[in-house]
Amino acid sequence: MHFDFLITARNFLTVSPLFVLGFMLIFGFFMGKLAEKTGLPNITGYIITGLLIGNSITGIVDTEMEHSLHLITELALSIIAITIGGEFLLSKLKKLGKGIIVLTLFEQLGALTMVTGVLYLLGLPLPFALLMGAISSATAPAATVAIVNSLKAKGKFIDYLYGIVALDDAGAVILYGILFAVATVIMDTTGTSGLTALINILKAFFSIIASVFLGLASGWLLYQFVKKLYSKKEILIISLGIIIVTTGIATIMGYSPLLANMASGTLLINITSRNKRIFDALKSLSPPIYTLFFIVAGTELKPSVISQSSVIFLGIAYVLARITGKYAGVYTIGKTMGLNKKIYKNLGFCLMPQAGVALGLIMLLKTSPLASHLSHANQLILTNMINIVLFSTFINEILGPFASKQGILRGTNLISNKEIKKTTRVHP
C-alpha cells in the first residue's frame, strides 16, 4: 500500500519537467545542508540527491527526462567556462609571474601523464584514458580557499597556492579541448590511411582555433551591447542570451562550447574593468544553476555500475594516480626552480580536491556528438568513466580538505616563524 502511494507520487512528479526542477532544487537544498552538518561539502549532498531521484533508485528522473535535463548541464558549463575566462586578466597573470605558470603547467602534465598511463595499462582504451587524464588536471578551489581563510594563513606558500588555483581550471579546459580533438581523431582513424588521419587531425585543430575565434567574436559583441547598460538585470539578460547563442553555435558547428565561452570571458575581462559587471550579474544566477548541475550529474551515478569491483578499482587508481602526478609535478619543478623546501614539499597536497569542472568535463563528453556515435561497447566505457569521476569526487571532496589543511599548515609554518621573528625585532 505504501509502495503504491510512492509510485503514484513519483508518477505525479514526472508529469511535467517543471515539477521535477522545483523538487530538485528543494530536495537538493536540504540535502546540501545535511551534508554540511556532517562535515561534507554541499556538493556531496547535491550528488546524493541526484542519485536518489535518478532512474537507478526512485525513477523520478527517468531516462527520457535525463536527456532533456542536459540543457542544464550545457548552460552551467557555459557559465563556468566564461567565469574561468574572466580569471585570465593579463595584469593579474603578470603579477603571478612565470614561476606559478610553470608550476601549474607541470602539475597538470603530471596528473595527465600519470592518470592516462595508469588507466591505459589497466585496460582503458587510449582515447578514453587521454580524456580521463585531461579531466584529472582540474582542481576544486573552493575547499582550499575556505581552509586558507579559516586558518588565516598568509605568506609565499599561499601566494603560490592561490596562483595555481586561479590557473588550474582554465588549463584543464584547454587540455581537455586539445585532447578531445586528439581522442576524436584516434577513434575516427582506426583502419584509415595516413592521409585521412592527417586531414582529421587538421580538422580537429581547426575546430579548436574556430572555437576560440567564435568566443572572441561573441565576447566583443557582448561588450558592445553592455557598455551602455547600467541595469544589472539588463546586463544579465543580454549576457545570458549571448552565452546561450554562443554555446548553440559551437554545438551545431562541432566546436568546443567550453573553449568558446572561456575565450569570450578572457576578452571581456581584458577590454575594460567595467566588464566585471557581467561576471557579477552572472553570479546571481549561478547558485541554482550549479545546484541543478550537480544534481543532474548525480542522476548519472549508477549504483549497479559503481558497485562493480572494476569501477571501484579504477576509481581508486584514478585518485592515487592523479594526486601522485600533481605532487610529483610540483615537487620536481619546484625543486628545480630553487623554491623553499616547505613550498615544493607541501604544495601538491593542497591540489587534491576536485569537483565542479571535472564533473562538467565528463558530462560534456556524455552530451557531445562523439558520444552519440559510439558503439555499444564504448557507451558502456563512457558510463564507467562517469561513475569513476563521480566516485573519485566523493573521495577527493572527503579526503581533499584534510590533505589541503595539512599541506597549508606544514607549508606556512617556516615562513610564519620567520615573519614572527622579523616582527619581534622591529617592534620589541
C-alpha positions in Angstrom: 0.0 0.0 0.0 2.8 2.4 1.0 4.7 1.5 -2.2 1.5 2.2 -4.3 1.4 5.7 -2.8 5.0 6.3 -3.5 4.7 5.1 -7.1 1.6 7.4 -7.6 3.6 10.3 -6.1 6.5 9.6 -8.4 4.3 9.4 -11.5 2.7 12.7 -10.5 6.1 14.4 -10.2 7.2 13.1 -13.6 4.2 14.5 -15.5 6.0 17.8 -16.0 9.7 18.7 -16.0 8.8 21.8 -14.0 7.7 19.7 -11.1 11.0 17.8 -11.2 13.1 21.0 -11.4 11.3 22.5 -8.4 11.6 19.3 -6.5 15.3 19.0 -7.4 16.1 22.5 -6.0 14.1 22.0 -2.8 15.3 18.5 -2.1 18.9 19.4 -3.1 18.9 22.5 -0.8 18.0 20.3 2.3 20.4 17.6 1.3 23.2 20.1 0.8 22.5 21.5 4.3 22.6 18.0 5.7 25.9 17.3 4.1 27.4 20.5 5.6 26.2 19.4 9.1 28.1 16.1 8.7 31.3 17.9 7.7 30.9 17.2 3.9 30.8 19.8 1.1 27.2 20.7 0.0 28.2 19.4 -3.5 28.2 15.9 -2.0 24.6 16.4 -0.9 23.6 17.6 -4.4 25.2 14.5 -6.0 23.4 12.2 -3.5 20.1 14.0 -4.3 20.7 13.1 -8.0 21.4 9.5 -7.1 18.2 9.2 -5.0 15.9 10.8 -7.6 17.6 9.2 -10.6 16.4 6.3 -12.7 18.5 3.8 -10.6 16.6 4.3 -7.4 13.2 6.2 -7.4 12.9 6.9 -11.1 11.7 10.5 -10.6 14.2 11.5 -13.2 13.8 8.7 -15.9 16.0 8.1 -18.9 13.9 10.3 -21.2 13.9 13.2 -18.7 17.7 12.8 -18.2 18.2 13.7 -21.9 16.1 16.9 -21.6 17.9 17.9 -18.4 21.2 18.0 -20.4 20.3 21.6 -21.3 21.0 22.5 -17.6 24.4 20.8 -17.9 25.3 22.8 -21.0 24.1 26.1 -19.5 26.1 25.5 -16.3 29.2 24.6 -18.1 28.9 27.7 -20.3 28.7 29.9 -17.3 31.6 28.1 -15.6 33.7 28.5 -18.8 33.1 32.2 -19.2 33.8 32.7 -15.4 37.1 30.8 -15.8 38.0 33.0 -18.7 37.4 36.0 -16.5 40.3 34.9 -14.4 42.7 35.4 -17.3 43.4 39.1 -16.6 46.8 39.8 -18.2 47.9 42.2 -15.4 47.0 39.5 -12.9 49.0 36.9 -14.8 52.0 39.2 -14.8 51.8 39.7 -11.1 51.6 35.9 -10.6 54.9 35.6 -12.5 56.3 32.9 -14.8 57.1 30.6 -11.9 53.5 30.0 -11.0 52.5 29.4 -14.6 55.3 26.8 -14.9 54.3 25.1 -11.7 50.7 24.9 -12.9 51.7 23.5 -16.3 53.9 20.8 -14.7 51.4 19.7 -12.0 48.8 19.4 -14.7 51.0 17.5 -17.1 52.0 15.3 -14.1 48.3 14.4 -13.5 47.7 14.0 -17.2 50.6 11.6 -17.7 50.1 9.5 -14.6 46.3 9.1 -15.0 46.5 8.4 -18.7 49.3 5.9 -18.3 47.8 4.0 -15.3 44.3 3.8 -16.8 45.6 2.7 -20.1 47.8 0.0 -18.5 44.7 -1.2 -16.6 42.7 -1.7 -19.8 41.0 1.6 -20.6 41.3 2.3 -24.4 43.8 5.1 -25.2 41.3 7.8 -26.3 39.3 7.4 -23.1 42.4 7.3 -21.0 43.6 10.6 -22.6 40.3 12.2 -21.8 40.4 11.0 -18.2 43.9 12.3 -17.9 42.7 15.8 -19.1 39.8 15.7 -16.6 42.2 14.8 -13.8 44.2 18.0 -14.3 41.3 20.1 -12.9 41.2 21.2 -9.2 38.3 22.4 -7.0 39.5 25.7 -5.4 36.5 26.3 -3.1 37.6 23.9 -0.3 41.2 25.1 -0.4 40.3 28.8 -0.3 37.9 28.1 2.6 40.6 26.4 4.6 43.1 29.2 3.9 40.5 31.7 5.2 39.7 29.7 8.3 43.4 29.3 9.2 44.1 33.0 8.2 47.2 31.7 6.5 49.5 34.1 4.7 52.9 34.1 3.1 54.7 33.0 -0.1 53.2 29.5 0.2 49.7 30.9 0.0 50.7 33.2 -2.9 51.8 30.2 -4.9 48.8 28.2 -3.9 46.3 30.9 -5.0 48.2 31.4 -8.2 48.0 27.7 -9.2 44.3 27.5 -8.2 43.5 30.5 -10.3 45.1 29.0 -13.4 44.3 25.3 -12.8 40.7 25.0 -14.2 41.5 27.2 -17.2 44.4 24.9 -18.0 42.2 21.9 -17.6 39.6 23.2 -20.1 42.4 23.9 -22.6 43.9 20.5 -22.1 40.5 18.8 -22.5 39.8 20.8 -25.7 43.0 19.7 -27.3 42.8 16.0 -26.1 39.2 15.8 -27.1 40.2 16.6 -30.6 43.1 14.1 -30.4 40.7 11.4 -29.0 38.2 12.0 -31.8 40.9 11.6 -34.4 42.1 8.3 -32.8 38.6 6.9 -32.8 37.8 8.0 -36.3 41.1 7.0 -37.9 41.2 3.3 -36.9 41.9 1.4 -40.1 42.1 4.5 -42.3 45.0 5.8 -44.4 47.7 8.2 -43.1 46.4 11.0 -45.3 42.9 10.6 -43.9 44.3 10.6 -40.4 46.3 13.8 -41.1 43.2 15.5 -42.5 41.2 14.6 -39.4 43.9 15.9 -37.2 43.9 19.2 -39.1 40.1 19.4 -38.8 40.3 18.8 -35.1 42.8 21.6 -34.5 40.9 23.9 -36.8 37.9 23.2 -34.6 39.9 24.4 -31.5 41.0 27.6 -33.3 37.5 28.2 -34.6 36.1 27.8 -31.1 38.5 30.5 -29.8 37.6 32.9 -32.6 33.9 32.3 -32.0 34.4 33.1 -28.4 36.3 36.3 -29.2 33.6 37.4 -31.5 30.8 36.7 -29.0 32.8 38.5 -26.3 33.3 41.6 -28.4 29.6 41.6 -29.3 28.6 41.3 -25.6 30.9 44.2 -24.8 29.3 46.3 -27.4 25.8 45.6 -26.0 26.8 46.0 -22.4 29.0 49.1 -22.4 26.0 51.5 -22.5 23.9 49.5 -20.0 23.7 50.2 -16.3 20.9 48.0 -15.0 22.2 44.7 -13.6 19.0 42.9 -14.8 19.6 44.1 -18.4 23.2 43.1 -18.3 22.2 39.6 -17.0 19.6 39.2 -19.8 21.8 40.1 -22.7 24.8 38.3 -21.2 22.9 35.1 -20.8 21.4 35.4 -24.2 24.7 35.7 -25.9 26.3 32.9 -23.8 23.4 30.6 -24.9 23.7 31.6 -28.6 27.5 31.1 -28.5 27.0 27.6 -26.9 24.4 26.7 -29.5 26.5 27.8 -32.5 29.5 25.9 -31.1 27.5 22.8 -30.6 25.9 23.0 -34.1 29.3 23.6 -35.8 31.1 20.9 -33.8 33.2 23.4 -31.9 34.0 23.4 -28.2 31.5 25.4 -26.2 33.9 25.4 -23.3 36.8 27.0 -25.2 34.4 29.4 -27.0 33.0 30.8 -23.7 36.3 30.8 -22.0 37.8 32.9 -24.8 34.8 35.2 -24.5 35.4 35.7 -20.8 39.1 36.3 -21.3 38.5 39.0 -23.9 35.8 40.7 -21.8 37.9 41.0 -18.6 40.9 42.4 -20.6 39.0 45.0 -22.6 37.9 47.0 -19.5 37.5 46.5 -15.8 33.9 47.7 -16.2 33.1 44.3 -17.7 33.3 42.8 -14.2 29.7 43.8 -14.1 28.9 40.9 -16.4 30.6 38.4 -14.1 28.9 39.9 -11.1 25.5 39.6 -12.8 26.1 36.0 -13.7 27.0 35.2 -10.1 23.4 36.0 -9.0 22.2 33.3 -11.4 24.9 30.7 -10.6 23.7 29.1 -7.3 20.5 27.5 -8.6 22.1 26.6 -11.9 25.1 25.0 -10.2 22.9 23.1 -7.8 20.8 21.7 -10.6 24.0 20.8 -12.5 25.4 18.7 -9.6 22.0 17.0 -9.1 21.8 16.1 -12.8 25.4 14.8 -12.5 24.2 12.7 -9.6 21.4 11.1 -11.7 24.2 9.6 -13.8 25.6 7.7 -10.9 24.6 4.1 -11.3 24.9 2.0 -8.1 24.9 -1.2 -10.1 28.0 0.0 -12.0 29.8 1.7 -9.2 29.5 -1.4 -7.0 31.4 -3.3 -9.6 34.9 -4.1 -8.4 36.4 -3.0 -11.7 34.9 0.5 -11.3 36.0 0.8 -7.7 39.5 -0.4 -8.6 39.8 2.1 -11.5 38.3 4.9 -9.3 40.9 4.3 -6.6 43.7 4.0 -9.3 42.5 7.4 -10.8 42.6 9.1 -7.4 46.0 7.8 -6.5 47.5 8.5 -10.0 46.1 12.0 -10.0 47.4 13.1 -6.7 50.8 11.4 -7.4 51.1 13.2 -10.7 50.2 16.6 -9.3 52.5 16.1 -6.3 55.4 14.9 -8.5 55.0 17.8 -10.9 55.1 20.4 -8.2 57.9 18.7 -6.3 60.1 18.2 -9.3 59.8 21.7 -10.9 59.6 23.5 -7.6 62.9 21.9 -6.5 64.4 22.7 -9.9 63.3 26.3 -9.6 65.0 26.6 -6.2 61.8 27.2 -4.2 61.7 27.0 -0.5 61.7 23.3 0.5 58.5 23.8 2.6 56.7 25.1 -0.5 57.5 22.3 -3.1 57.2 19.5 -0.5 53.7 20.5 0.7 52.0 22.4 -2.2 51.0 19.2 -4.0 48.8 18.1 -1.1 46.7 21.2 -1.5 45.7 20.2 -5.1 43.7 17.1 -4.2 40.1 18.5 -4.1 38.3 18.0 -7.3 34.6 18.6 -8.2 32.8 21.1 -10.5 35.0 21.4 -13.6 35.9 17.6 -13.6 32.2 16.7 -13.4 31.5 19.3 -16.0 34.0 17.9 -18.5 32.8 14.3 -18.1 29.2 15.5 -18.5 30.2 17.5 -21.6 31.7 14.3 -23.1 28.4 12.5 -22.5 26.4 15.2 -24.3 28.9 15.6 -27.1 28.2 14.5 -30.7 31.0 12.0 -30.3 29.1 10.1 -27.5 26.1 9.7 -29.7 28.1 7.9 -32.4 29.9 5.5 -30.0 29.4 1.8 -30.3 27.5 -0.1 -27.6 30.8 -1.3 -26.0 32.2 2.3 -26.0 29.0 3.6 -24.5 29.5 1.2 -21.6 33.1 2.5 -21.2 31.7 6.1 -21.1 29.2 5.1 -18.4 32.1 3.6 -16.4 34.1 6.8 -16.8 31.2 8.9 -15.5 30.9 6.7 -12.4 34.7 6.7 -11.9 34.7 10.5 -11.9 31.7 10.7 -9.6 33.2 8.1 -7.3 36.5 9.9 -7.2 34.7 13.2 -6.5 33.3 11.7 -3.3 36.8 10.6 -2.2 38.6 13.8 -3.2 35.9 16.0 -1.5 36.1 14.0 1.7 39.9 13.5 1.9 40.9 16.6 -0.1 40.1 19.2 2.5 42.1 17.3 5.2 45.1 16.9 2.8 44.9 20.6 1.9 44.8 21.6 5.6 47.9 19.6 6.4 49.7 20.9 3.4 48.9 24.5 4.3 49.9 24.0 8.0 53.2 22.5 7.1 53.9 24.8 4.1 53.3 28.0 6.0 55.0 27.0 9.3 58.6 28.0 8.4 57.5 31.3 6.7 55.3 32.3 9.6 58.1 31.7 12.1 60.5 33.9 10.1 57.8 36.6 9.8 57.2 36.5 13.6 61.0 36.8 14.4 61.3 39.7 12.0 58.3 41.5 13.5 59.7 40.9 17.0 63.0 42.6 16.1 61.3 45.6 14.6 58.8 46.0 17.4 60.4 45.0 20.7 
